[in-house]
Amino acid sequence: MTEAQAAFEKAVTSIDDANRQDPNIVTAEDKEWPKELLYSTRMTNMLERYRPDADDAMKLAIRAQHIERWKSPRNAYPMDRIGYLQWRKDLYKIQANTAAGLLTQAGYGEEEVGRVRNAVAKKSIKGNPDTQLLEDVTDLVFIEHYLIDFVNKHPDYSEDKWIDIIQKTWNKMSDSAHEFALAGSIKLPESLAPLIVKAVSP
């Protein structure tokens, strides 16, 4: 094993070990998972399908995006839009710093650590290719795995409201991610497929 391979394996193990501590347990594929470990696994799997040529720095950023997310609960902030925006800003920074720390411990240098930190912190979406890739994978995973749960939690939302939510997600994605999704490369929730198609159609 090369030095680069050893550093990568150490970083992946550290990220997974951190997310394995999530006290929130969910069931998927007939198995119980710590919530954020399942999320990071889904992110990695989507990256392998969408951009199998991604380098190690982006593989690690994708896997670490929600690292230890449960430690920064939404309800620790005011439950209004200002509170939400502050929570999200702080959360991105915490997750980015946590990921950067684990990569440093694994032996990565400033360049790779900086790339991962900026991507996880969602710096310059549309302007930073690394951040855009992370955003693409995030949105593809959301549509395939989490949109249906989000819908079920908000049964009072109108169709127009859902179209607006889907369009906002879609607009954050790159043209490549649009093409990937429209080519049938992700599994749309069956009950939502007509609504999703309606929302993203020209």
Secondary structure, 3 states (H helix, E strand, C coil): CCHHHHHHHHHHHHHHHHHCCCCCEEEECCEEEEHHHHHHHHHHHHHHHHCCCCCHHHHHHHHHCCCCHHHCCHHHCCCCHHHHHHHHHHHHHHHHHHHHHHHHHHCCCHHHHHHHHHHHCCCCCCCCHHHHHHHHHHHHHHHHHHHHHHHHHCCCCCHHHHHHHHHHHHHCCCHHHHHHHHCCCCCCCCCCHHHHHHHHCC
